[in-house]
Amino acid sequence: MRLLYPDLHPYAEHRLAVEPPHTLYVEESGNPQGIPVLFVHGGPGAGSAAFNRRYFDPAIYRIVLFDQRGAGRSEPHAELSGNHTAALVEDMETIRTHLGIERWMLFGGSWGSTLSLVYAQAHPGRVLGMVLRGIFLARQQDLAWFYQSGASRVFPEYWADFVAPIPESRRHDMVGAYYEILTGDNDLARMAAAKAWSLWEGRTATLRPNEGLEQNFSEPHLALALARIEAHYFQQQAFLEDNQILANAARLHGIPGVIVHGRYDMICPADNALALHQAWPEAELQIIRDCGHSAIEPGLVDALVRATANMARLLDSAI
């Protein structure tokens, strides 16, 4: 069983101004001369974390982390204006050129897999390879599963807490109802809704209960950005056409990939991963037993660390 690599610290941090009012937090760690890899965090709105660096051998990889618009250490916090998928793709290109990187590998999970795929379809010549986890295709059926009916039947007691802030007359459209509160003027209602939204995700992310993860998702700074930005994106179906990623899968031809997905992922069911693999057969599909959605579960850590090591060997001759 492979574990995360040891803790490491960035050797460079950047504040990168993009479209006003947004300024992105970007950091580099590992080997400055190594294989460039961009860690694409989830949510949208979750932000990056120190442990995200540890999926990569720091002697081999030049590890780039960034916080997407409104998330983590990017500013303004939880900002929705100018925050949409095409803008995030352009931000990734801005980061690449700013750092002087010609081509890079992408590593993304959940929403990070969505954004990585959209970026790769827009700029296939810039992508060396991809390691993707917890595939989220952002189809209407995928949003309905988690926010309307599906996961609610697996976690009914957690679902009861999730729907509690929403009047019964509005529960036919949970994302829309939450969006109204999260963008409203009532500070107390907005924060309570943010915590309920975020906690629903944190509670359902692992196969076995994880109190530490639940506490992390309940932290106000994370909860507010995650809830506001996710509701903003999902109200607009992630600013994508339905089935856009699969429809454009031919653009991934020639890009090596590894798809890692937990068998019991209740946030992004495994049919997302299978559908992507069928549309992008060059990618290796790994369904990991005894795992849910979270990248911190031991089986997923093992698979992801192995995937980055294997990808490094594959890409070593490509750059």
C-alpha positions as CSV (number, residue, x, y, z in Angstrom):
1,M,0.0,0.0,0.0
2,R,1.5,3.3,-1.1
3,L,1.3,6.3,1.1
4,L,1.6,10.0,0.5
5,Y,5.0,11.4,0.0
6,P,6.5,13.4,3.0
7,D,5.5,16.9,3.8
8,L,7.2,19.6,1.7
9,H,7.0,23.3,1.4
10,P,6.7,25.6,-1.7
11,Y,9.9,27.0,-3.1
12,A,7.9,29.8,-4.7
13,E,4.5,31.5,-4.2
14,H,2.8,33.9,-6.6
15,R,-0.1,36.3,-6.5
16,L,-1.3,36.4,-10.1
17,A,-3.8,39.1,-11.2
18,V,-6.3,37.9,-13.8
19,E,-9.6,39.4,-14.8
20,P,-10.6,42.0,-12.1
21,P,-11.4,41.7,-9.3
22,H,-9.6,38.3,-9.2
23,T,-6.1,37.6,-7.9
24,L,-5.0,33.9,-7.9
25,Y,-2.8,32.2,-5.4
26,V,-0.3,30.0,-7.1
27,E,2.6,28.0,-5.6
28,E,5.4,25.7,-6.8
29,S,7.1,22.9,-4.9
30,G,9.3,19.9,-5.7
31,N,11.9,19.9,-8.4
32,P,12.0,23.1,-10.4
33,Q,13.5,21.1,-13.4
34,G,11.0,18.2,-13.0
35,I,7.9,17.2,-14.9
36,P,5.4,20.1,-14.5
37,V,2.1,19.0,-13.0
38,L,-0.9,21.1,-12.2
39,F,-3.0,20.1,-9.2
40,V,-6.6,21.1,-10.1
41,H,-8.7,21.2,-6.9
42,G,-12.3,20.3,-6.5
43,G,-15.5,22.0,-5.5
44,P,-15.6,24.4,-7.4
45,G,-14.6,26.5,-4.4
46,A,-12.7,24.0,-2.2
47,G,-9.3,25.5,-2.7
48,S,-6.0,23.6,-2.5
49,A,-4.3,22.3,0.7
50,A,-0.7,21.4,1.7
51,F,-1.3,17.7,1.5
52,N,-2.2,18.0,-2.2
53,R,1.6,18.3,-2.9
54,R,2.2,14.9,-1.5
55,Y,0.7,12.8,-4.3
56,F,3.9,13.5,-6.4
57,D,7.5,12.5,-6.0
58,P,9.1,15.8,-5.3
59,A,12.4,14.7,-6.8
60,I,10.6,14.1,-10.1
61,Y,7.8,16.6,-10.4
62,R,7.6,20.4,-10.5
63,I,4.3,20.6,-8.5
64,V,2.0,23.6,-9.2
65,L,-1.0,24.2,-7.0
66,F,-3.4,27.1,-7.4
67,D,-6.6,28.3,-5.9
68,Q,-9.4,28.9,-8.4
69,R,-11.3,32.2,-8.5
70,G,-12.9,32.9,-5.1
71,A,-11.4,29.8,-3.4
72,G,-8.8,29.2,-0.8
73,R,-6.2,32.0,-0.7
74,S,-7.3,33.6,-4.0
75,E,-9.1,36.9,-3.6
76,P,-11.8,38.2,-3.3
77,H,-13.0,35.3,-1.2
78,A,-16.1,33.6,-2.4
79,E,-16.5,36.1,-5.2
80,L,-18.9,35.1,-8.0
81,S,-18.5,37.8,-10.5
82,G,-16.5,36.7,-13.5
83,N,-16.4,33.2,-12.0
84,H,-17.2,30.6,-14.6
85,T,-15.7,27.6,-16.3
86,A,-14.3,29.3,-19.4
87,A,-12.6,31.9,-17.1
88,L,-11.0,29.1,-15.1
89,V,-9.6,27.4,-18.2
90,E,-8.1,30.8,-19.3
91,D,-6.6,31.2,-15.8
92,M,-4.9,27.9,-16.2
93,E,-3.4,29.1,-19.5
94,T,-2.3,32.3,-17.8
95,I,-0.6,30.3,-15.0
96,R,1.2,28.1,-17.6
97,T,2.6,31.0,-19.6
98,H,3.5,32.9,-16.4
99,L,5.5,30.0,-15.2
100,G,7.2,29.4,-18.5
101,I,5.8,25.9,-18.9
102,E,5.4,24.5,-22.4
103,R,3.4,21.4,-21.6
104,W,2.2,20.0,-18.3
105,M,0.5,17.0,-16.7
106,L,-2.9,17.6,-15.0
107,F,-4.1,15.9,-11.8
108,G,-7.6,16.6,-10.8
109,G,-10.4,15.1,-8.7
110,S,-14.1,15.6,-8.6
111,W,-14.7,19.1,-10.0
112,G,-10.9,19.1,-10.6
113,S,-11.5,16.2,-13.1
114,T,-14.2,18.2,-14.8
115,L,-12.0,21.3,-15.2
116,S,-9.0,19.3,-16.3
117,L,-11.0,17.6,-19.0
118,V,-12.5,20.8,-20.3
119,Y,-9.0,22.4,-20.3
120,A,-7.5,19.4,-22.1
121,Q,-10.3,19.5,-24.7
122,A,-9.6,23.2,-25.3
123,H,-5.8,23.0,-25.2
124,P,-4.9,19.3,-26.0
125,G,-1.4,20.3,-27.2
126,R,-0.5,21.6,-23.8
127,V,-1.4,18.4,-21.9
128,L,1.3,15.7,-21.3
129,G,-1.1,13.4,-19.5
130,M,-3.8,13.3,-16.9
131,V,-4.5,11.5,-13.6
132,L,-8.1,12.0,-12.8
133,R,-10.0,10.9,-9.7
134,G,-13.7,10.8,-8.7
135,I,-14.9,11.7,-12.2
136,F,-17.6,14.4,-12.4
137,L,-19.1,14.9,-15.9
138,A,-21.4,17.7,-14.7
139,R,-24.4,16.3,-16.6
140,Q,-27.9,17.2,-15.4
141,Q,-28.2,13.6,-14.1
142,D,-25.1,13.9,-12.1
143,L,-26.3,17.1,-10.4
144,A,-29.7,15.6,-9.8
145,W,-28.2,12.5,-8.2
146,F,-26.4,14.5,-5.4
147,Y,-28.6,17.5,-5.0
148,Q,-32.1,16.3,-5.7
149,S,-32.7,12.5,-5.5
150,G,-30.2,9.7,-5.3
151,A,-27.6,10.1,-2.6
152,S,-30.5,11.3,-0.4
153,R,-31.8,7.8,-0.3
154,V,-28.4,6.4,0.9
155,F,-27.9,9.0,3.6
156,P,-31.4,10.0,4.6
157,E,-30.4,11.4,8.0
158,Y,-27.8,13.6,6.5
159,W,-30.2,14.6,3.7
160,A,-32.7,15.8,6.4
161,D,-30.1,18.2,7.7
162,F,-29.3,19.4,4.2
163,V,-32.9,20.2,3.3
164,A,-33.7,21.8,6.7
165,P,-32.8,25.4,5.7
166,I,-35.1,25.1,2.7
167,P,-38.9,25.6,2.9
168,E,-40.8,22.5,1.7
169,S,-42.3,24.5,-1.1
170,R,-38.8,25.1,-2.6
171,R,-37.3,21.6,-2.2
172,H,-38.2,20.6,-5.7
173,D,-35.2,22.7,-6.7
174,M,-32.6,22.4,-4.0
175,V,-29.7,24.1,-5.9
176,G,-31.9,27.1,-6.9
177,A,-33.2,27.5,-3.4
178,Y,-29.8,27.4,-1.8
179,Y,-28.4,29.8,-4.5
180,E,-31.1,32.3,-3.4
181,I,-30.0,32.2,0.2
182,L,-26.3,32.0,-0.5
183,T,-26.5,35.2,-2.6
184,G,-29.0,37.0,-0.4
185,D,-28.5,39.8,2.1
186,N,-29.2,37.8,5.3
187,D,-25.7,37.1,6.7
188,L,-26.9,34.6,9.3
189,A,-29.1,32.7,6.9
190,R,-26.3,32.7,4.3
191,M,-23.7,31.3,6.8
192,A,-26.1,28.6,8.1
193,A,-26.9,27.5,4.6
194,A,-23.2,27.4,3.6
195,K,-22.4,25.1,6.5
196,A,-25.4,22.8,5.7
197,W,-24.4,22.7,2.1
198,S,-20.8,22.0,2.8
199,L,-21.5,19.5,5.6
200,W,-23.7,17.4,3.2
201,E,-20.7,17.0,1.0
202,G,-18.2,16.3,3.8
203,R,-20.4,13.7,5.4
204,T,-20.9,11.8,2.2
205,A,-17.4,11.9,0.8
206,T,-16.0,8.8,2.5
207,L,-17.0,5.2,2.7
208,R,-16.6,5.2,6.5
209,P,-17.4,8.3,8.7
210,N,-14.5,10.7,9.0
211,E,-15.0,13.2,11.8
212,G,-11.9,15.2,10.8
213,L,-13.2,15.7,7.3
214,E,-16.6,16.7,8.5
215,Q,-15.0,19.4,10.8
216,N,-12.9,20.6,7.8
217,F,-16.0,21.0,5.7
218,S,-17.8,22.9,8.5
219,E,-15.0,25.5,8.8
220,P,-16.7,28.8,7.9
221,H,-14.1,30.1,5.5
222,L,-14.2,26.9,3.4
223,A,-17.9,26.4,3.8
224,L,-18.8,29.8,2.5
225,A,-16.6,29.6,-0.6
226,L,-17.5,26.0,-1.4
227,A,-21.3,26.5,-1.0
228,R,-21.5,29.9,-2.8
229,I,-19.3,28.9,-5.7
230,E,-20.8,25.4,-6.1
231,A,-24.4,26.7,-6.1
232,H,-23.4,29.5,-8.6
233,Y,-21.8,26.9,-10.9
234,F,-24.5,24.2,-10.5
235,Q,-27.3,26.7,-11.0
236,Q,-25.8,27.1,-14.5
237,Q,-24.9,23.4,-14.9
238,A,-21.2,24.2,-14.5
239,F,-21.5,26.6,-17.5
240,L,-21.3,23.6,-19.8
241,E,-23.6,22.1,-22.3
242,D,-25.2,18.9,-21.1
243,N,-22.9,16.0,-22.0
244,Q,-20.3,18.4,-23.3
245,I,-17.3,16.5,-22.0
246,L,-18.3,13.2,-23.5
247,A,-19.4,14.8,-26.8
248,N,-15.9,16.3,-27.1
249,A,-14.0,13.3,-26.0
250,A,-12.3,12.8,-29.4
251,R,-10.2,15.9,-28.6
252,L,-8.5,13.8,-25.9
253,H,-7.1,11.4,-28.5
254,G,-3.3,11.0,-27.9
255,I,-3.4,12.1,-24.3
256,P,-2.4,9.3,-21.9
257,G,-4.6,9.1,-18.8
258,V,-5.4,7.2,-15.6
259,I,-9.0,7.3,-14.3
260,V,-9.2,6.4,-10.6
261,H,-12.7,6.1,-9.0
262,G,-14.0,4.7,-5.7
263,R,-16.5,1.9,-6.1
264,Y,-18.8,3.4,-3.5
265,D,-18.5,7.0,-4.5
266,M,-21.8,8.6,-3.5
267,I,-21.0,12.1,-4.7
268,C,-19.9,11.2,-8.2
269,P,-21.2,7.6,-8.9
270,A,-18.9,5.3,-10.8
271,D,-20.9,5.4,-14.0
272,N,-19.2,8.8,-14.6
273,A,-15.9,7.1,-14.8
274,L,-17.1,4.2,-17.0
275,A,-18.7,6.6,-19.4
276,L,-15.5,8.7,-19.7
277,H,-13.4,5.5,-20.2
278,Q,-15.7,4.3,-23.0
279,A,-15.4,7.7,-24.7
280,W,-11.6,8.0,-24.0
281,P,-10.4,4.3,-24.2
282,E,-6.7,5.4,-24.2
283,A,-7.1,6.1,-20.5
284,E,-6.7,3.3,-18.0
285,L,-9.7,2.8,-15.7
286,Q,-9.2,1.7,-12.1
287,I,-12.3,1.2,-9.9
288,I,-11.0,1.0,-6.3
289,R,-12.9,-1.2,-3.9
290,D,-13.7,-0.1,-0.4
291,C,-13.5,3.5,-1.3
292,G,-15.9,6.4,-1.6
293,H,-15.2,9.9,-3.1
294,S,-12.5,11.4,-0.9
295,A,-8.9,11.4,-2.2
296,I,-7.7,10.8,1.4
297,E,-9.1,7.3,1.6
298,P,-6.2,4.8,1.8
299,G,-7.2,2.8,-1.3
300,L,-7.4,6.0,-3.4
301,V,-4.2,7.3,-2.0
302,D,-2.5,4.1,-3.0
303,A,-3.9,4.2,-6.5
304,L,-3.2,7.9,-7.1
305,V,0.4,7.7,-5.8
306,R,1.0,4.7,-8.1
307,A,-0.6,6.5,-11.0
308,T,1.7,9.6,-10.6
309,A,4.8,7.3,-10.4
310,N,3.8,5.4,-13.5
311,M,2.9,8.5,-15.4
312,A,6.3,10.0,-14.5
313,R,8.0,7.0,-16.1
314,L,5.8,7.3,-19.2
315,L,6.4,11.0,-19.6
316,D,10.1,11.1,-18.8
317,S,11.0,10.7,-22.5
318,A,8.3,13.2,-23.6
319,I,9.9,16.4,-22.2
